[in-house]
Amino acid sequence: MLNYLTTASRLFLRNTVPISSRGNYNIICRFYRRMDRAVVRCVPWESKLTISFVLDGSNKHMLRDQTEELGKALARIANSIIKGQGKAKKYKKNKGAPTDAQEPAAAVRLYYDGDFVAEDALNSDAWQDGAVLHVGDRKYTVERNPPTFTTAELPASLLAGFPVCPKLKVEFGDLKDCRFKWFKESKSGAGDEEHRGENSWTEAGSERVFIPSNMDIGSKLKLTCTPGDGKRCGMDNELVTTGTVEAGPGSCTFDNRHMYTNKVTDGMTVRVVSYNILADVYAQTDLSKTVLYPYCTPYALELDYRQSLIKKELSGYNADVICLQEVDKSVFADSLSPALDAFGFEGVFRIKEKQHEGLATYYRRSKFKLLSQHDIMLSEALTSDPIHKELSDRVNSNPALKEKVMQRSTTLQVSVLHCLNDPSKKICVANTHLYWHPKGGNVRLVQMAVALKQLQQVITQSYPDASLLFCGDFNSTPSSGVFQLVSQGVLHSTHPDWSSNGPDELCPMEVSNPFQLSSACGEPAYTNYVGGFHGCLDYIFMDPRVLQGPYSVSLYQGPYSVSLPGPLQCVSKPCLSLPGPLQCVSLPGPLQCVSVPGPLQCVSLPGPLQCVSKPCLSVSTRAPTVCL
């Protein structure tokens, strides 16, 4: 057996060309594609292996025990061929066509390094990379565990000017070593199923992400992707979109913001984004359609449309850390993560208990590595962790308040990162979405007190040298008790938020903040803009002793920025930018139109539902908080 394995190693080295350039890698991939393949997947943690190849246009896929003798697997291949021939004869007979004479059974054998592999060898030992499978006159080169796509899908929504990001997962390879070719449907074939064919495709790109142009509207897209590991390439996957490219919304508000974030930051700077992206389950309610966003046409609230805009907006910020709230579970797995992975991000997700949405934190993999996660549900921590005993006793003294707090599934997502260029520098990134109700100030105070205590425990016990970055949708204005607690360090029992829902839930107490934090973006005029309300509810809190600098504010002409001497060096919050010398916006009712002097212009307020190129106002629920 030792000699056999040694021979296998020599054969592999003989057939593997050293990879010194991408050009050599492409040559190897072309070489593999010219050969018939028998792909074998065999891993030690599974009891079975798979053997896959194509014979006479039919895909053969066999599942065999690894401990089975090779002879039985070869006999099974021969029997499947005989059965296939029998079915073909029966089909011809039923059609009245002449049948061929009885064909001899095809000889099925496995060779390695020119020698016949004994049939009593175990499957796990016999099917080696570089072996040759003989099926009659056909020969197949065995590829054991080649790079393979386990998931390969294209998005359903395609908008001109917006990135198309395939959802890809590769086994035995790396996405950075995979090859991509995009094709767009030629106008002669577009919309014509009868004449659609191979000649109707024109090569359009070779990157992982493709951005269709207005010239592609009405055409389908095709992606040919080849998995690779830097030395070998697997079998091509061909994907064709189900729909065609549609017209995009034209110029969006975030296009202006992207002018300030068009490059990835240097090694001593970190750009942070916090964004409530509006979960689909909340966007489709009657309240959303009739009260919160009556000015939005139905298609602008559809998930696929909004996701296209959100992915382009987030990618254009070139952030290093992204904290998102109201992220649908399927959106994280099937939409955001595949897209942001293509732009260099890793992500972690924490779903709310008994909910379909939750929190997502992404970080740039070239700058950070995830050390640990410390996610909790705030109500559960309040009652189960002894560090909250004093607070828990106070809440228990008011049954009405306790019930309201315990009903909430509000979650704190905590991710500790360390900088790759300086592993001694660590950042504790916290992300949350506090209780939403306008009269829930008392509940939010309890939630924030639990969150701060929990973060203190994580940092003091595990990462005493870490800096805290606390992001989220806090549903709290600058005059609220939550904002005062975080920014001033203490909240007295006399604050009116303790009685925000009347005397039945009154439970006044003094709470403190163990950290010294301030809002990186100050107090913007608003981060939430909906029917009947606009104000600042979202923040990025940081330690000004580590991250500090002068503020330069230009509210309506562009973002204001903060230069910081520490590892997080520049903070920016883009606010509303109105094009033209004077933009008069009139919002009288359901029809929201824009009245402007001169040529027709479009005004959009920032957020996930962005500007459509129409003479009506498109308003969103949220503006992202961007910390440069």
C-alpha positions in Angstrom: 0.0 0.0 0.0 2.9 2.4 0.8 4.4 1.9 -2.7 1.0 2.4 -4.2 0.5 5.8 -2.5 4.0 6.8 -3.3 3.3 6.2 -7.0 0.2 8.2 -6.8 2.2 11.1 -5.4 4.7 10.9 -8.2 1.9 10.8 -10.8 0.2 13.8 -9.4 3.5 15.8 -9.4 4.1 14.7 -13.0 0.7 16.0 -14.2 0.6 19.2 -12.3 2.1 22.2 -14.0 3.7 24.7 -11.5 1.5 27.8 -11.2 3.6 30.9 -11.7 1.0 33.1 -13.4 -2.7 33.4 -14.1 -1.9 32.5 -17.7 -0.5 29.1 -16.8 -3.6 28.5 -14.7 -5.8 29.2 -17.7 -3.8 26.8 -19.8 -4.3 24.0 -17.3 -8.1 24.8 -17.2 -8.3 24.6 -21.0 -6.3 21.3 -20.9 -8.7 19.8 -18.5 -11.7 20.8 -20.5 -10.5 18.9 -23.6 -10.6 15.6 -21.7 -13.5 13.4 -20.6 -13.8 13.5 -16.9 -14.9 11.1 -14.2 -15.3 13.2 -11.1 -14.9 11.5 -7.7 -15.9 13.1 -4.4 -14.4 11.2 -1.5 -13.9 12.8 2.0 -12.9 11.0 5.2 -15.8 12.3 7.2 -18.4 10.6 5.0 -18.9 6.9 4.5 -19.7 7.0 0.8 -18.1 8.5 -2.3 -19.7 9.7 -5.5 -18.6 8.9 -9.1 -19.9 11.2 -11.9 -19.3 11.1 -15.6 -21.2 11.5 -18.9 -21.7 8.6 -21.3 -23.5 9.0 -24.6 -25.0 12.3 -23.5 -26.4 10.8 -20.3 -25.2 11.9 -16.8 -24.1 9.0 -14.7 -24.0 9.7 -10.9 -23.2 6.8 -8.6 -23.1 6.7 -4.8 -20.9 3.9 -3.4 -19.5 2.8 0.0 -15.9 3.8 0.4 -15.1 0.4 1.9 -16.7 -1.5 -1.0 -14.4 -3.4 -3.3 -13.7 -1.7 -6.7 -14.9 -4.7 -8.7 -18.5 -4.2 -7.4 -18.5 -0.5 -8.3 -17.2 -1.3 -11.8 -19.8 -4.0 -12.2 -22.5 -1.5 -11.2 -21.3 0.9 -13.9 -21.4 -1.9 -16.5 -25.0 -2.9 -15.4 -26.2 0.7 -15.7 -24.9 0.8 -19.3 -26.7 -2.4 -20.2 -29.9 -1.1 -18.7 -29.5 2.1 -20.6 -29.0 0.2 -23.9 -32.1 -1.9 -23.1 -34.2 1.2 -22.6 -33.0 2.7 -25.9 -33.9 -0.5 -27.8 -37.4 -0.6 -26.2 -37.9 3.1 -27.2 -36.9 2.4 -30.8 -39.2 -0.7 -30.9 -42.1 1.3 -29.7 -41.4 3.9 -32.3 -41.2 1.3 -35.1 -37.6 2.0 -35.8 -35.2 -0.9 -36.5 -33.2 -2.0 -33.5 -29.5 -2.8 -33.5 -28.1 -6.3 -32.9 -27.3 -7.3 -29.4 -24.2 -5.3 -28.3 -21.5 -6.9 -26.2 -21.3 -5.6 -22.7 -18.8 -2.8 -22.4 -15.6 -3.6 -20.5 -15.3 -1.3 -17.5 -11.8 -1.1 -15.9 -9.8 1.3 -13.9 -6.1 2.0 -14.6 -3.5 3.9 -12.7 -0.1 4.8 -14.0 -0.7 2.4 -16.9 -1.4 -0.5 -14.6 -4.7 -2.3 -14.0 -6.1 -1.5 -10.5 -7.0 -4.7 -8.7 -10.7 -5.2 -8.3 -10.3 -6.2 -4.6 -8.9 -2.7 -3.8 -11.2 -0.5 -1.7 -13.0 2.3 -3.5 -11.4 4.9 -1.2 -8.0 3.7 -2.3 -8.7 2.8 -5.9 -10.2 6.1 -7.2 -7.1 8.2 -7.1 -6.6 11.5 -8.8 -5.0 10.8 -12.3 -6.4 7.3 -12.6 -8.1 6.5 -16.0 -11.5 4.9 -16.2 -12.1 2.7 -19.3 -15.7 2.2 -20.4 -15.6 0.3 -23.6 -13.6 2.5 -26.0 -14.2 5.6 -23.9 -11.6 6.9 -21.5 -12.1 9.2 -18.6 -9.5 10.9 -16.5 -10.4 10.6 -12.8 -10.4 13.8 -10.9 -10.6 13.3 -7.2 -12.1 16.1 -5.2 -11.7 18.8 -7.9 -12.9 22.3 -7.2 -16.7 22.2 -7.4 -19.5 24.7 -7.1 -22.0 23.5 -4.5 -24.2 26.6 -5.0 -24.4 28.7 -8.2 -27.3 31.0 -8.7 -28.1 34.3 -10.3 -30.4 36.9 -8.8 -33.9 37.4 -10.1 -33.9 41.2 -10.3 -31.6 42.8 -12.9 -31.3 46.6 -13.1 -29.2 48.6 -15.5 -26.4 50.3 -13.7 -26.6 48.1 -10.6 -24.3 45.2 -9.8 -25.3 41.6 -10.6 -23.7 39.4 -7.9 -24.0 35.6 -8.3 -24.6 33.4 -5.2 -21.6 31.0 -5.2 -20.2 28.4 -2.8 -17.2 26.3 -3.8 -15.9 23.1 -2.3 -12.2 22.1 -2.6 -11.4 25.5 -4.0 -11.5 29.2 -3.4 -13.6 31.9 -5.0 -10.6 34.1 -5.6 -9.2 31.3 -7.9 -12.4 30.9 -9.9 -12.9 32.2 -13.4 -15.9 34.1 -14.7 -17.2 35.0 -18.1 -20.3 37.1 -18.6 -22.4 37.2 -21.7 -25.2 39.4 -22.8 -28.0 38.4 -25.1 -27.5 39.8 -28.6 -30.4 41.9 -29.8 -31.1 39.4 -32.6 -31.8 36.8 -30.0 -33.4 38.8 -27.3 -37.0 38.0 -26.8 -37.0 35.4 -29.6 -37.1 32.0 -28.1 -37.3 30.3 -31.5 -33.9 31.7 -32.6 -32.2 31.8 -29.2 -29.0 29.8 -29.3 -25.3 29.8 -28.6 -24.6 32.4 -31.3 -26.9 34.9 -29.7 -24.6 35.6 -26.8 -21.8 38.2 -26.8 -19.1 38.2 -24.2 -19.4 41.2 -21.8 -17.2 40.8 -18.8 -14.7 38.6 -16.9 -15.1 39.7 -13.3 -17.2 38.1 -10.5 -19.6 41.0 -10.5 -21.2 42.4 -13.6 -22.9 45.7 -14.0 -25.3 45.8 -17.0 -25.7 49.1 -18.9 -28.7 50.7 -20.4 -27.8 49.1 -23.7 -28.5 45.7 -22.1 -32.1 46.5 -21.1 -34.4 43.8 -22.4 -31.6 41.2 -22.7 -30.9 38.2 -20.6 -27.4 37.6 -19.0 -25.4 34.4 -19.0 -22.5 33.5 -16.6 -20.0 30.7 -17.3 -18.1 30.2 -14.0 -15.2 27.7 -13.5 -14.3 26.7 -10.0 -10.6 26.6 -9.2 -8.1 26.2 -6.4 -5.0 27.9 -8.0 -3.7 24.6 -9.4 -6.7 22.8 -10.8 -10.1 23.9 -12.3 -13.4 22.1 -12.0 -16.2 21.7 -14.4 -17.8 24.8 -15.9 -21.2 25.9 -14.6 -23.4 27.8 -17.0 -26.1 30.0 -15.5 -28.7 32.0 -17.4 -31.0 34.6 -15.8 -34.7 33.9 -15.8 -35.6 37.5 -16.5 -34.1 40.3 -18.6 -32.3 43.5 -17.6 -34.8 46.2 -16.6 -34.3 50.0 -16.5 -32.7 51.2 -13.3 -33.8 54.2 -11.3 -31.2 56.5 -12.8 -29.3 58.9 -10.6 -29.8 58.1 -6.8 -29.0 60.2 -3.8 -26.3 57.8 -2.7 -24.4 58.5 -6.0 -23.4 61.9 -4.5 -22.4 60.3 -1.2 -20.2 57.8 -3.0 -18.1 60.7 -4.3 -16.8 60.9 -0.7 -16.2 57.2 -0.3 -14.9 56.2 -3.8 -11.8 54.5 -2.4 -11.1 51.9 0.3 -9.5 53.5 3.4 -5.8 53.1 4.2 -4.5 50.8 6.9 -4.9 53.4 9.7 -8.4 54.4 8.9 -11.7 52.5 9.3 -15.0 53.5 7.7 -18.1 52.3 9.4 -21.7 52.2 8.1 -24.9 51.6 10.2 -28.1 51.1 8.3 -31.7 49.9 9.1 -32.5 48.4 5.6 -36.3 47.8 6.4 -37.2 44.1 6.6 -39.6 42.9 3.8 -42.1 41.7 6.4 -42.5 45.3 7.5 -42.4 46.9 4.1 -45.5 45.0 2.9 -47.9 45.9 5.6 -50.9 48.1 5.2 -49.4 50.6 7.7 -46.3 50.8 5.5 -48.2 51.3 2.3 -50.8 53.7 3.5 -49.2 55.7 6.4 -45.4 55.4 6.4 -44.6 55.3 2.7 -47.8 56.3 0.8 -45.6 58.2 -1.7 -43.8 54.9 -2.8 -45.2 53.1 -5.8 -45.6 49.3 -5.1 -42.6 48.2 -7.1 -40.4 50.5 -5.0 -41.3 48.5 -1.9 -40.7 45.1 -3.5 -37.8 43.2 -2.0 -35.9 42.5 -5.2 -35.9 46.1 -6.3 -34.9 47.4 -2.9 -32.1 44.8 -2.6 -30.6 45.9 -5.9 -30.4 49.5 -4.6 -29.1 48.5 -1.2 -26.3 46.3 -2.6 -25.1 49.1 -4.9 -25.3 51.7 -2.1 -23.4 49.6 0.5 -20.7 48.5 -2.0 -20.2 52.2 -3.0 -19.3 53.3 0.5 -16.2 51.1 0.5 -16.7 50.5 4.2 -14.6 48.4 6.5 -17.4 47.6 9.0 -21.1 47.5 8.2 -23.8 47.1 10.8 -27.3 46.4 9.5 -30.6 46.1 11.2 -33.9 44.5 10.1 -32.1 42.0 7.9 -34.4 39.2 6.6 -32.8 35.8 7.2 -33.1 34.9 3.5 -31.8 38.3 2.5 -28.6 37.8 4.5 -28.0 34.3 3.1 -29.2 34.7 -0.5 -28.7 38.3 -1.4 -26.4 40.5 0.8 -23.8 37.9 1.7 -23.1 36.7 -1.8 -22.9 40.4 -3.0 -20.8 41.7 -0.2 -18.5 38.6 -0.3 -17.7 39.6 -3.9 -16.7 43.1 -2.6 -14.4 41.6 0.1 -16.6 41.2 3.2 -17.3 38.5 5.7 -20.5 38.6 7.6 -22.2 37.2 10.7 -25.9 37.1 11.4 -28.1 37.0 14.5 -31.8 36.4 14.1 -34.3 37.7 16.6 -36.1 35.0 18.5 -39.5 34.2 17.0 -38.8 36.7 14.2 -37.8 36.4 10.5 -35.3 39.3 10.7 -32.3 40.2 12.7 -28.9 41.9 12.8 -25.9 41.5 10.4 -22.4 42.7 10.9 -19.9 42.7 8.0 -16.2 43.4 8.1 -13.6 43.7 5.3 -11.6 40.5 5.3 -8.4 42.3 4.1 -8.4 44.4 7.3 -10.0 42.4 10.1 -10.3 38.9 11.4 -13.2 37.8 13.6 -12.0 36.7 17.1 -15.2 35.9 18.8 -19.0 36.6 19.1 -21.0 37.3 22.2 -24.6 37.7 21.0 -27.4 37.8 23.5 -31.1 38.4 23.7 -31.4 41.4 26.1 -34.6 40.2 28.0 -33.1 36.7 28.5 -29.8 38.1 29.8 -31.6 40.4 32.2 -33.1 37.5 34.0 -30.4 34.8 33.7 -27.1 36.7 34.1 -26.2 37.6 37.7 -24.4 40.8 36.5 -27.9 42.3 36.0 -29.4 41.3 39.3 -29.8 44.8 40.7 -31.5 46.0 37.5 -33.6 42.8 37.3 -34.8 43.3 40.9 -35.9 46.9 40.1 -37.8 45.8 36.9 -39.4 42.9 38.8 -40.9 45.4 41.2 -43.2 46.6 38.4 -45.0 43.7 36.8 -46.4 45.8 33.9 -42.9 47.0 32.9 -41.4 43.5 33.4 -44.0 42.0 31.1 -43.4 44.6 28.4 -39.6 44.1 28.7 -39.8 40.2 28.6 -42.1 40.3 25.5 -39.4 41.9 23.5 -36.9 39.8 21.5 -34.4 42.7 21.1 -30.9 41.3 20.5 -27.4 42.6 21.0 -24.9 41.4 18.4 -21.3 41.6 19.6 -18.4 40.8 17.3 -14.8 41.3 18.4 -12.3 42.0 15.6 -8.6 42.4 15.4 -6.7 44.4 12.8 -4.6 42.3 10.5 -1.9 44.9 10.1 -1.6 45.3 13.9 -3.1 42.3 15.8 -2.7 44.2 19.1 -5.5 46.5 18.0 -9.0 45.1 18.7 -12.4 46.5 18.1 -15.5 45.3 19.9 -18.3 46.0 17.4 -21.8 46.1 19.0 -25.0 46.2 16.9 -28.6 46.4 18.1 -32.1 47.6 17.2 -34.0 48.8 20.3 -37.7 48.6 20.9 -39.6 50.7 18.4 -42.8 52.1 20.1 -42.9 55.9 20.5 -44.1 55.4 24.1 -41.5 52.7 24.9 -38.7 55.0 26.2 -38.7 53.2 29.6 -38.3 49.8 27.9 -35.4 51.1 25.7 -33.7 52.4 28.9 -33.8 49.0 30.4 -32.6 47.4 27.2 -29.7 49.9 26.9 -28.7 49.3 30.5 -28.5 45.6 29.9 -26.5 46.1 26.7 -23.9 48.4 28.3 -23.4 46.0 31.2 -23.0 43.1 28.9 -20.4 44.9 26.8 -18.5 45.9 29.9 -18.3 42.2 30.8 -17.1 41.2 27.4 -14.4 43.8 27.2 -13.1 43.7 30.8 -13.0 40.0 31.1 -11.8 39.0 27.6 -10.5 42.0 25.7 -9.4 44.8 28.1 -7.5 46.5 25.3 -10.4 46.6 22.8 -12.1 49.8 21.7 -15.9 49.9 21.7 -17.9 50.8 18.6 -21.6 50.7 19.3 -23.8 51.0 16.2 -27.5 50.6 15.6 -31.1 51.8 15.3 -31.7 53.0 18.9 -35.2 54.4 18.1 -34.1 57.3 20.4 -33.9 61.0 19.6 -31.1 63.2 21.0 -33.4 64.4 23.7 -34.1 60.8 24.9 -33.0 59.1 28.0 -31.1 56.5 26.0 -29.0 59.1 24.2 -28.3 60.9 27.5 -27.3 57.7 29.2 -24.8 56.8 26.4 -23.4 60.3 25.8 -23.4 61.7 29.4 -22.7 58.5 31.3 -25.6 58.6 33.8 -29.4 58.9 33.7 -31.2 60.1 36.8 -34.5 58.6 38.1 -36.3 61.9 37.3 -35.9 61.6 33.5 -39.4 61.7 31.9 -38.6 58.6 29.8 -39.2 56.5 32.9 -42.9 57.5 32.7 -43.1 57.3 28.9 -46.1 54.9 29.0 -47.9 56.3 31.9 -47.9 55.6 35.7 -48.6 51.9 35.3 -45.1 51.2 34.0 -43.3 53.8 36.1 -40.2 52.4 37.6 -37.7 55.2 38.1 -34.1 54.4 38.8 -30.6 55.8 38.3 -28.5 53.9 35.7 -25.0 54.6 34.5 -22.8 53.9 31.5 -19.4 52.3 32.3 -18.0 53.6 29.0 -17.2 57.1 27.8 -19.0 57.4 24.5 -20.1 60.0 22.0 -21.9 60.0 18.7 -19.4 59.9 15.9 -21.8 61.7 13.6 -23.1 64.2 16.2 -26.8 64.8 16.0 -28.0 64.8 12.4 -31.3 66.5 11.6 -32.7 63.0 10.8 -31.8 59.5 10.0 -35.5 58.4 9.7 -37.9 60.1 7.3 -41.4 58.7 7.0 -44.9 60.0 6.8 -45.6 62.0 10.0 -42.1 61.9 11.4 -38.5 62.7 10.7 -35.7 62.7 13.2 -32.4 61.2 14.3 -32.8 57.7 15.7 -29.6 55.9 14.5 -26.1 56.4 15.8 -22.5 55.2 15.8 -21.1 55.6 19.3 -17.4 55.6 19.9 -14.9 56.3 22.7 -13.6 59.9 22.0 -10.5 59.2 24.1 -9.4 56.8 21.4 -11.2 58.2 18.5 -11.4 62.0 18.5 -10.9 65.0 16.3 -12.5 68.3 15.1 -15.9 68.3 13.4 -16.4 70.1 10.2 -20.1 70.2 9.4 -21.7 71.0 6.1 -25.3 69.8 6.5 -26.8 70.2 3.0 -23.8 70.5 0.7 -22.4 67.1 1.5 -21.2 65.0 4.4 -19.4 66.4 7.4 -16.2 64.6 8.4 -14.2 63.9 11.5 -10.5 63.4 11.5 -9.4 61.0 14.3 -5.9 60.1 15.5 -6.7 56.5 16.5 -7.4 53.4 14.5 -10.8 54.8 13.4 -9.7 58.0 11.9 -12.4 59.7 9.8 -16.1 59.9 10.5 -18.6 61.1 8.0 -22.4 61.3 8.0 -23.9 62.1 4.6 -27.0 64.2 4.8 -29.6 65.3 2.3 -28.2 66.8 -0.8 -30.6 68.7 -3.0 -29.5 69.3 -6.6 -29.8 72.7 -8.2 -29.9 76.2 -6.7 -33.4 75.9 -5.2 -35.5 72.8 -4.7 -39.1 73.4 -3.4 -40.7 70.2 -2.2 -44.4 70.1 -1.7 -45.9 67.1 0.1 -49.7 67.7 0.2 -51.0 64.2 0.1 -50.7 60.7 -1.4 -49.3 62.2 -4.7 -45.9 63.6 -3.8 -44.6 65.8 -6.6 -41.7 68.1 -6.8 -42.1 71.7 -7.9 -38.8 73.2 -9.1 -37.9 76.2 -11.3 -36.3 75.4 -14.6 -35.7 72.0 -16.1 -37.4 69.0 -14.5 -35.3 67.7 -11.7 -35.7 64.7 -9.4 -35.3 65.0 -5.6 -34.8 61.9 -3.4 -34.3 61.6 0.3 -31.6 59.1 1.4 -32.4 55.5 2.4 -33.1 52.0 1.0 -35.9 53.2 -1.2 -34.0 55.5 -3.5 -34.7 58.0 -6.2 -36.6 56.9 -9.3 -36.1 58.9 -12.4 -39.6 60.3 -12.3 -41.0 63.8 -11.6 -42.2 62.7 -8.2 -40.5 62.6 -4.8 -39.2 59.2 -3.6 -38.8 59.2 0.2 -37.2 56.4 2.3 -37.5 55.3 5.8 -33.8 55.5 6.8 -30.6 57.3 5.9 -27.5 55.3 6.5 -25.1 56.5 9.1 -21.6 56.4 7.6 -18.5 56.7 9.7 -15.5 57.3 7.6 
